[in-house]
């Protein structure tokens, strides 16, 4: 199973690191996004909670890349289930007006594509947890196979990032919002 899921799994793990790092540096956008989604979050303790969760996100993502196994795959699946639940909540409540901070500063409104991708990442990680690799970087894998898997993970991660972070900014509503923001500033 690992041979088929290694690329998507490593992409999901890598995205945890890339999405968590900005929230470690600046938790305020996610605190605002949580509040705008109707969740009760006070700024100071909320920032500490978000930053702690973001550190865990980065650690789990890095661990999953370096040493894929059952325990870390369960943690990756749990993280993506939380993200899926949050995106579903936001979509059900009409969307978050500002960025959650996962992809940097630009507004990245949640979408059904975002929902689907986080759900698929959770499923991939759950499948790896159910059948963890015995020796993911072992002697049977040659350099070419490792490079191919790493390249596939990068391509999948990049396409997922584009679908979640860039594509939503091209919608008519996002373009209108950006135009209004620029004209006010």
N, C-alpha and C positions, 0 to 999 in steps of 0.2 A: 504494500500500500504506500510506503514511504516514497518509492520511486515516482508514483503518480502525483502525490500530494506535496512533495518537497518544495517545488517552485511556489505554488500558492501559499503554503504554510510559511515559508521564509519571507514572502512578500508581506503577509499579514503581520508577522513578527517585526519586520523592519519598519512597517508603518506605525506600529506602536511606539517605537523609538522616535521616529520622525515627528509624530503627532504629540508625543508626550513632552519632548524637549522644550517647545515654546511655552507650554503651560507651566513647566518648572520655572522658567525665566519670568513669566508674567501670567499669573493665574487670573487676573482681573477679567479678561474676556469670557472665560468659562463661568466665572461667578455671575457675571451679567447675563450670560445665556441661560444659566440655571434659573435665575430670578425671572427672566422674561418668559420662561417656560412655565412659570407659576409655582416653582419650588421655593420654599422658604430658606433663603441662604443669607446670613448676615455677612457683610463685607470682610471683616477681619478674620473671624474663625472660618468663614467660607474659603478665604484665600489660602489659609493653612491646610484645610482639608483638600482643596483642589491641588495644591502643590504636592501634598503627600501622595495623593492618588497618581499624579503625573510622574513622580519619582518611581512609584511602583510600576507604572506603565512602561517606563523606560527600562527599568531593571528586568521586568518580565520579558519584554521584547528582545533585549540583548541576550538574556539567558536562553530564550527560545531559539535564537539564531546559533549561538555557540554550542549548546547542548540540548538538542531537541529530545524530549522524553515525555513520559506520561504526565507527571506532575505539572511541568511547565506548560504542556499543551492544554491541560485542564484550566490553568490560569489564563492562558491566551483566549480560550473559548469563553471563559467567564467575563473577561474584559470586553470582548466583542458582543456578548449578550447584553451587558450593561449599555454599551454604545447603541445597540439595536433598539433596546427599550427606550433610551433617551430620544433617539431620532423618531421613533414611533410616537412617543408622547408629544414631541414638538410638532410633528406633522398633524397629529390629531387636534392640537390646540391652535393650529393656524400658522405655525412657524416661528422661529426666533429671528428677531430683527438684526441682531449683530452676530459677529463671528464667535464661535466657541473657543477660538484660539488654537485649534488643532492644526490649522494650515497657515498660521501666521496672521497678519493683520487684516487682509481683505475679507469682506463679508462673504461667507460661504453658506448660503441658505440651505437647510436640509432638503433632501429630495427623496423620492421613492428609490432612485438609483442608489443613493447613499444608504438607505435602509436595506436594500437588497445586498449590497456589497458587504456591509457589516454582518448581516445574517449569514452570508456565504462564508465569510472569514470564521465566524463562530463554528459553523458546521465543519469546515476543513480542520480546524484545530481540534474539535471533538473527535473527528475521524482519526486524527493522528494520536490522540489520547487513547482511543480504543485499540489501536494497533500501532504502538510506538516503534520507531526504528530501533533495531537491536544495536546497530553500529552505523549511524548516519554518515559519518565521515570516514568510514573504515577502509581497510586495505583493499576491499573488492571494488571500490569506486576509484577509477583512475582520474588523473588530473583533468582530462577532457570532460568527463562526466560532471565533475565538481564545477568546472568553469561554465558548462552548459546550464547546470542547475542554478548557479548564482546569476547568470545572465537572464534566465527565465524569471527568476524571482524579481530582479530589478525591473524587467519589462512589465510584469504583472503589477508590481507596486506602483510604477510610474503611471500605468493606465488607470489603476484604481484611484490614485491621487488626482489625476486629471478629471475623472468622472465625478469625484466627490468635491474637489476644490475649485476646479476651473469651469467645468461645464455649467454649474448652477449660476455662475456670474454672467453667463451669456444670455440668460432668459430676459425677456422684455422687462419684467418687473425689476430685475437686478440692474439692468442698464439704466432704467428710469431712476432708481434709487441712487446709483452712483453719480448720475448727472445732477440730481438735486443736491447731493452732498458736496460735489465740486463747486456748484454755483453759490452755495452758502459760505464756503471757505474762502 
